[in-house]
Amino acid sequence: MLRENDMKLTSIEKKWIWYDIGNSAFVLLMATIVPIYFKGAIAGHMNADDSTAIYSYALSLSTLLVAILGPIFGTMADFKGFKKPLFAVFMGLGVASCAALAYPSPVAIFLGLIVSAKVGLHGGNIFYDAMLVDITDDERMNRISTLGYAWGYIGSCIPFVVSLVVVLFNKQIGISMTLAMMIAFLLNAAWWLCCSLPLLFSYKQKHSMPRGKSPFLDSFRRLARIFGEMRTQPAVFVFLLAFFFYIDGVYTIIEMATVYGTDMGIDSNGLLGALLVTQIVAFPSSIVFGRLSAKFSPLKLIPVCIAAYTGIALFALGLDQVWEFYFLAICVGLFQGGVQALSRSHFASIIPKEKSAEYFGIYDIFGKGATFTGTLLMGASTQIFHTSKAGVAAIAVMLALGLGIFFVHSKLLKKAK
């Protein structure tokens, strides 16, 4: 249990949280304005189903690349002195790609920049998540993880609201939509970079593995060994399997909410307003989950979030009005931060600390593999059945599977203790 004095954040914990505030702005931009801008301005000449599908495929490609590269670089990051430079490289790729999206480009180039920006974002998050074991201790981990998501949600609203005003009122301001989007992308890139610098300058890697002669080649050997170790850690493996299924639903709903709402006939103002509500609701909700984690185990809290998301997916099948989308946005906000943060901190608590980046690289295989599956499923089912609802139904099934497998993980973990 945390004592009152332990509730105060250390300097490095605050700087770690600041990075979440920085990159969450780009996540929010990608989940709201970018899909609408893509479907309306970049791919406006295409059929709505086809534009939804190719956007889904681009997101799937980005997650596939991170799933392939993540474990390799994650294993390298566990060597002394490697975690921060690799974090800086991927963060820099994400920021640069976000800034490059400011310049109007054809569909293929625009989607290529989306892919590179997402690779930078999610690749950097592997090392960022792995830093959790270095910047705090086991007792504080759940709370710090949830605070990262909480402040990320509310902090990202600052550049988002500015971007929203510039984009929605571009005519009143006296600028073109092209210039408005340019401002939005450059603002979010600058925000991301500035919020990253405090962590980049202050972070020190505490837990590490001895560096060999060839860290790159050693990473492949260690990666093979870590998969072998999984046989002796069934609770870890089963958690990753459960995570694959339930996070599929979570990430796909986040990635595709705006596109799905557009296909349901909801106008852009309604979509953007609803997703802003999600961010605002997610802030206090994530903090509540952080406080609840001091009294209740993540083994009890995570299933609550998964069950709620299953209900959200089922409700989305009948969505056709703006108020329903707002209700859905509130429900997502209530559980989004909790399930992501508690999954991250729970995983960090059951793995060896000196191999944190290595294990989080594998964690990312399952997470990004799930996102790849979800967005690919969403795109393919939309084209096959000519409705986005077919993909949402499949997402609900995967969430239910994840919940069932998580209960198996809980039993294995209790038995191991």
N, C-alpha and C positions, 0 to 999 in steps of 0.2 A: 504493500500500500504506500502511496506517496504522502509524505508529510507536507504541511503547509509551506515550509521553506523550500521544499523541492519543486513547488509549482512555478517558481520563477525561471524564465528561460536564460540559458547561458548565451554569450555572444555568438558562438559558432552555431548554436541551435537556431538563433534568430536569422543568421545569414543563410543557413540551409533552407529555412522557410521562405526567405526572400526569393530564392531561385524558383520555388513553386509559384510564387506570385508573378514572376517574370514569364515563365513558359506557359502558364495557364492562360495568359492573354492571347497567345497564338492559338492555343487549343480552342478557346471560345470563339475566336475569329473564324477558325476552320469549321466549327460546328454551326455557325450562324450565317454570317455575311458571305463567306466564300462560296458555299454551295448555291446560294441564290444568285450570286454574281455570275458563277459559272454557267448555271442553267439559263440565265436570262441574257447575258452579254457575250460570254465566250462561246457557248454552244447553243445560242438561241435559234440557230438555223436547223438544229437537229430535232428529231422526234423526242418527246419528253421521256419515254421509256428508255430509249437508246442513250440519252445523255445521263440518266440516272445510272444505267448499267456501266458505262465507261468510267464514270466518276467512281463507282464502287470498285471497278477493276484496278484503277490507279491506287486507291487506298489499300487494296489487297496486295498489290505489288510492293508498296512501301513496307507493309508489315512483314511480307515474306523476306525481303532483303534484310530487315532488322533481325528476324528470326534466324537467318543464316549467319549474319555477321556478329550478332550479339554474343553468343557463347564463345566465339573465338577471341574477340576483343575483351569480353568479360573475364576470361581466364587470364589474359595478359595483364589486366588491370589489377589482379591480386598480387603481382610482383611489386616489390617496393618501388615507389616513385612513379608508377605507371597510371594510377587511377585518375589523378588530376589532369595530366596532359591529354589522355583519351577523352575525358569529359569535355575539355576545352575544344578539342577538334570537332566533336559531334555537335556541341552547342554552337560553335562557329558556323558549321555547315547549315544548321537550322536557321540561324539569324540571317546569314547571307542569302539563303534561298527565299526567306520571307521578304527580304528587301527587294530581291530580284522580281518577285511577283508583282511589284508595283508598276512595272512597265508592261503595257498591253502586248499580248503575244497570241499566236494561233493556239488551237486546242491542244495539239501534241506537246508544244513547248510549255504551255501553262500546266498541263498535267505532269510533265517531267519535273517542273519546279515544285509542284505539290509533293511528288514522291521524294525528292531530295530534302525538302523541308521536314517532311514527316520522318524520314530516316534520321536526320539530325536531332529532331525532338526526342524520338523514342530511343535512339541509340544513346543520347546523352542521359536519358532517364535511367538506363541500366546502371551507370556509374553513380548517378545521383542517389538512386535507391540504395546502392551498396554502401554509400557514404554514411548511411544511417547508423551502422554499427560503430563508426568512428567518432560520430559527433554527439552521441548520447549513450546511456546505459540501458540495460534490459528493462528496468522498472519504469523508465520514462518513454520507452520506445513507442508504445501504442499511442500515448498522448501526443508526442512530437509528430508522429506520422499523420495523425488526424488533424493537428494544427496546420501542418503543411498544406493539406488539401483545403482546409477551411479558409485560411488566409489567401490561398491561391484563387478560390472561388470569388471572394469579395474584392481582392486586389485587382483581379483581371477585369473587373467591371469598369475601372477607371479609364484605361485606353479604349475599352469596348464602347462605353457611352460616348466618348469623344468621336470615335470612328462612326458610330451609329448616327450621331447628329450630322456629321459631315456628309455621310452617304445619303441619308434620308432627306436632308434639307439642302442638297447641293445647289439646286436652282435658286433657292432663296438667298443662299450665300453668294451666288454668282459664279460658281465653278461648274465644270463639266463632271459627269459621272466618272469618267476616266481619271481625272485629277483627284476626285474624292477618294476613289479606291487607291490611288497612288499614295495619298496622305495616310490612309488607313493602314496599308501594308508597312510603310516606312515607320509610322508611329509605333506599331506593334513590334517591329524588329528592334527599334531603339529601346523600347521598354524592356524587352527580353534581355538584351545585352546589358543594360544598366543594372538590372536586378540580379544578373549573374556574377558581376564583378566582385562584390563583397565576399561571396563564397569562394570564388576562384583565387582570390588573393590570400585568404585566411585558412583554407582547409589544409589539414595535415593528415596523412594516412597513418593510422595507428596499427591496424592489423594487416599483416602482409605475409607473403610467402617468399622464401629466398629466391633471388634472381639467378637463372641459369645463364649459360653462354649464349643461347639463342632464345629469347623470350617468345618470339613468334612460333618457332617450331615446338618449344616446350608447351605452348598453350594447347596444341593439338594432342600431345601426349597426356597432359593433365586432363583435358576434356574427355578423352577416352577412359581415363581412370575414374573420373567423377561419375560417369554413367555406370561404371562397374560398381561404385560405392552405393549407387541407388538400390542395388539388390539387398543391401544390408540395412537400408533405411526405408522400409515400406511405408511408414507414415508420411515421409517427405514426398515420396513418389505419388502416393494416392492423393495427397493434397494438391500436387501439381496437376493431376488428372482431373480432380474436381474443379480446380481453378480454370483449367482449359474450357470446361463446359459452361460454368456460370459466368466467367468474365467475358465469354463470347457474347452473351446477351447484353451485358452491361456496356461493353465497348461499342457494339454495333448500334445500340440505341443512341449512344452519345454521338457516334460518327454520322449516323444516317437520319437523325430526327428531323432535321430541316428539309432534307430531300423527301422524306416520307410525308411530312406535312404539306409540302408543295404539291406532291402527287394527289393528296387528299383534297386539294382545292383551297387550302388555307392561304390567305395572302401574306406577303412578306412582312408587313407590319405586325400582324398577329403572331407569326412565327418568331420574330426577333424579340417581341415583348415577352412571349412565353418563356423563351430560353434565358432571358435576363432574369425572370422570376426564378428559374431553376438555380441560377448562381446565387441569388440573394437568399433563397431558402436553404441552399446547401451549406452556407457559412455557419449559421447557428447549429444546424443539424450535425455537421461534422464535429463541432466542438462538443456537443452533447454525447456523441458516440465516443469521443476521446475520454470524457469524464466517466461514462458508463463502463469503459474498459478497465477502469481502476477497481470496479466492483464486480464486473462480470467478465468471464473469459471470452476471447474472440471465438472460441468454439461454440458459444451460445449466441453471440451477436451476429456473426457472419451468416448463419442459416436464416436469421430473421430478415436480413437484407436480401438474400437470394430469393426467399419466398415472396417478398414484396415485389422484386423485379419480375418474377414470374407473373404475378397479378397485373403488373404494369403492361407487360407484353400482351396478355390476354385482353386487357381493356383496350389497347391500341387497335385491335382487330375491328372494333366497331366505331372507331374515331371518324367523325365527318363534320364536326362543328368546332368553332374556335374555342368555346368554353371548355370543351372536352380536352383540347390540346393544352389549355392552361392548367386544367386539373392534372393532366398527365405530367406536365412540367413540374408542378409542385411535388407530386409523388416521387419523381425521379430525383429532385433536389433533396428530399428527405433521406434517401438511402444511398445516393451516388458516392458521396465522400466517405461514408462509413464503410461500405464494402471494399472500396479501393484501398483506403488507408489501413484498415484492419487486416486485409489480406497481405499487404506489404509488411507490416510490422510482425504479424504472426509468422510469416515465412522467415523473416530475419531472426526471429527468436528460436527457430528449430534447426538452423543450419550452423556450421562452423564459421566463426567470425573471420578467421584468417582467410577463408575462401568465399567471402561474401559476394564479390563481383563475379566470381566463377559461377556460384549458385544463382545469382540474379540474372546472369546471362542465360542460364537454363530456364529460370522463371520466365524470362522474356520469350523464350521459344514457345512456351505454352500460352503465354499471354498474347503474343503477336500471332502465333499460329491460330489462336481462337479468333482474333480480329480478322485475320486473313479468311478463315472459314466463314465467319459471319457476314462480312461485306461481300465476299464472293457468292455466298448463298443468296444474299439479298439481291445482288445484281442478276444472277442467273434465273432465280425464281420470278423476278419481275418481268424478264424477257419471255420466259416460258409461259407463265400464266397471265401475263399482261396486267398484273396488279402487285403492288408492294406488300399486300397483306399476306401473301403466300410465304414470303420470307420471314415476316413477323411471327407467323404461326410456328415455323421451324425454330426460331429463336426461343420461343416459349418452351418448346420440348427440350432444347439444350440446357436451359436454365433448370428445369426440373431434374434432368439427369445430374447436373452439377450438385444440386442439393442432396440427392441420394448418395452420391459418391462422397460428399463432404462428411456425412454421418459415419461412413465407413472409416474415413480418416480420423475422426474424433475417437472412435473405438480403439483404433490402432495406437493412437497417441496415449490414451489413458492406460492401455495395456502395457506399453513400453515403460511408463512411469511406475 
